[in-house]
């Protein structure tokens, strides 16, 4: 599948604001409304647009502490890994879990109210994982850059 500059501009604009109207999107990309809608539908059907989301201000909802926890498992065997994944999925405070290469096996992104709540999270949830051998925690002080736009060249055609 070949994506031209117009398709790429649609993807970029929708990453900036997924709530944009089709009419506003068509104005921004320089195409009339009907062909714009057709292209968006084509991109959705091709699986390039997976979903649309609202960006929520977590701090305004009382989630003032975000932490990254690097985890090493006791063993990298199927049953241990599967039990670990099943437990991770059930814990709401874990908003992201990444499998890694290197010193640690996984990185967990945790969002909680404050340091006291975080301490309770570690004591009551994470410390009960028999699968975990070692953890290393970093508290996020501030976010310097958080880009939701995928870094591709939006000015030139792109072939999948």
KOLTIFI-428364 format. One record per residue (C-alpha): chain; x, y, z. Coordinates in pm, 1 decimal. Layout:
N
A,X,Y,Z
...
//
This chain:
160
A,0.0,0.0,0.0
A,129.5,342.6,-92.2
A,53.0,646.3,122.1
A,82.9,981.5,-47.1
A,145.4,1317.1,120.0
A,-227.1,1372.8,166.7
A,-269.6,1040.0,351.3
A,30.3,1121.1,568.6
A,-105.2,1468.7,645.5
A,-436.7,1312.6,749.8
A,-250.2,1080.5,987.5
A,-50.8,1369.5,1130.0
A,-354.4,1592.6,1182.1
A,-550.1,1313.5,1350.0
A,-257.1,1248.4,1586.6
A,-258.5,1616.5,1680.4
A,-636.4,1627.3,1731.6
A,-845.3,1316.0,1681.1
A,-1161.7,1513.8,1753.9
A,-1117.4,1737.5,1449.3
A,-1421.9,1753.1,1223.8
A,-1400.9,1613.5,872.5
A,-1463.0,1963.5,733.8
A,-1177.2,2114.2,937.4
A,-951.5,1822.0,845.1
A,-1031.4,1869.1,476.0
A,-940.4,2239.7,501.6
A,-608.2,2161.2,670.4
A,-502.2,1905.2,410.8
A,-636.1,2097.8,110.0
A,-897.0,1847.4,-8.4
A,-1275.7,1861.2,-19.3
A,-1478.9,1689.3,254.8
A,-1600.0,1377.6,69.1
A,-1257.5,1259.6,-54.2
A,-1111.1,1337.1,289.7
A,-1367.6,1114.8,458.0
A,-1299.3,840.7,202.7
A,-927.0,856.0,274.7
A,-982.8,843.8,650.8
A,-1204.1,537.5,607.7
A,-938.8,376.3,384.6
A,-673.0,439.4,651.2
A,-899.9,292.6,919.4
A,-977.7,-14.6,708.2
A,-604.7,-68.7,642.9
A,-543.8,-68.1,1019.5
A,-325.8,243.4,1013.4
A,-575.7,425.5,1234.3
A,-640.1,187.2,1521.3
A,-858.6,405.5,1744.0
A,-933.1,756.9,1864.4
A,-854.4,874.6,2219.0
A,-890.5,1168.9,2452.7
A,-578.7,1289.0,2635.2
A,-674.8,1312.5,3001.6
A,-500.2,1534.5,3257.1
A,-413.0,1274.0,3521.6
A,-301.9,1532.4,3778.3
A,-640.7,1704.5,3767.4
A,-795.1,1366.2,3848.7
A,-572.4,1326.0,4153.4
A,-300.9,1105.3,4001.0
A,0.8,1316.0,4094.8
A,274.0,1052.6,4097.2
A,403.4,851.4,3803.8
A,678.6,595.7,3847.6
A,873.9,359.6,3627.1
A,956.0,22.5,3776.4
A,1210.8,-201.1,3606.3
A,1149.4,-566.7,3687.6
A,1362.4,-879.3,3658.2
A,1182.7,-1211.7,3681.3
A,1312.9,-1509.7,3876.7
A,1309.1,-1722.5,3560.3
A,1237.4,-1649.8,3196.1
A,1031.1,-1964.3,3143.1
A,681.2,-1984.3,2999.1
A,479.7,-2047.7,3315.3
A,656.9,-1775.6,3516.6
A,619.2,-1521.2,3237.3
A,251.9,-1607.4,3182.8
A,167.2,-1579.7,3554.4
A,347.8,-1244.6,3568.2
A,156.1,-1110.9,3264.6
A,-179.3,-1231.6,3399.6
A,-118.7,-1049.0,3729.1
A,2.8,-729.6,3560.4
A,-307.1,-704.5,3341.3
A,-535.3,-708.0,3647.6
A,-371.2,-412.3,3826.2
A,-525.5,-76.7,3728.8
A,-236.8,136.6,3858.7
A,-9.0,-25.0,3600.9
A,-92.4,177.3,3289.8
A,182.4,34.3,3071.3
A,402.8,-274.4,3073.4
A,691.1,-304.2,2828.4
A,901.7,-613.2,2768.3
A,1269.1,-517.0,2752.2
A,1609.4,-640.9,2648.4
A,1907.9,-582.4,2874.0
A,1938.3,-589.7,3252.1
A,1564.6,-590.0,3322.5
A,1286.7,-799.6,3170.5
A,996.5,-551.7,3196.5
A,924.6,-187.9,3267.4
A,602.2,-91.6,3441.8
A,455.6,256.3,3429.8
A,256.0,322.7,3745.2
A,15.3,610.4,3814.4
A,-107.1,677.5,4168.8
A,-222.5,965.1,4389.7
A,94.9,1030.6,4587.4
A,407.2,877.0,4743.4
A,207.0,726.5,5030.8
A,-24.7,551.9,4782.6
A,278.3,436.4,4585.3
A,432.7,287.7,4898.3
A,107.8,98.3,4959.3
A,101.5,-19.2,4597.6
A,450.0,-169.6,4633.8
A,368.7,-330.9,4969.3
A,26.8,-472.6,4885.3
A,54.0,-554.2,4517.7
A,399.4,-574.9,4365.3
A,570.5,-738.7,4663.4
A,322.9,-1027.9,4636.3
A,454.3,-1136.3,4296.0
A,649.5,-1459.5,4345.6
A,772.3,-1425.3,3987.0
A,971.6,-1106.0,4054.8
A,1337.1,-1133.3,4148.8
A,1443.2,-769.2,4145.9
A,1287.5,-424.4,4099.9
A,1436.0,-80.7,4041.9
A,1208.5,220.0,4080.4
A,1234.6,570.8,3935.4
A,986.7,843.6,4022.9
A,911.1,1076.9,3732.5
A,971.9,1434.9,3844.4
A,865.5,1603.5,3523.0
A,809.2,1528.0,3157.4
A,1039.1,1721.2,2924.8
A,891.8,1581.7,2603.6
A,594.8,1361.7,2529.5
A,521.3,1339.7,2161.1
A,217.6,1152.4,2038.2
A,305.3,1206.7,1671.0
A,480.7,910.2,1512.4
A,822.2,1022.4,1378.1
A,800.9,960.8,1004.8
A,858.8,1190.1,708.1
A,518.2,1347.6,642.6
A,641.0,1537.3,334.3
A,719.7,1242.6,111.0
A,520.7,941.8,-9.4
A,550.7,630.3,202.6
A,525.6,269.4,86.2
A,414.4,2.1,331.4
//
